[in-house]
């Protein structure tokens, strides 16, 4: 079973894409940046672990796991570096 303090590469892609879409539709930006590119802003928010997103996984046995997003992002950055 995947740990609840780790993200898969698919979850990272989904998080960044969803947040970039929110930003492009006018959501408030949570980091100071000069960039106008919504994906670059989403990546910066990811690196600073300020994303307002919750991940809920449904496992094959029906159990639902809520991912601890701040710890999961920190672990991702330590393991893989840049998103």
Buried (B, 14 or more C-beta within 10 A) or exposed (E): EEEEBBBBEEBBEBBBEEBBEBBEEEBEBBBEBEEEEBBBBBBBBBBEBEBEBEBEBEEEEEEEBEBBBEBBBEBBBEEEEEB
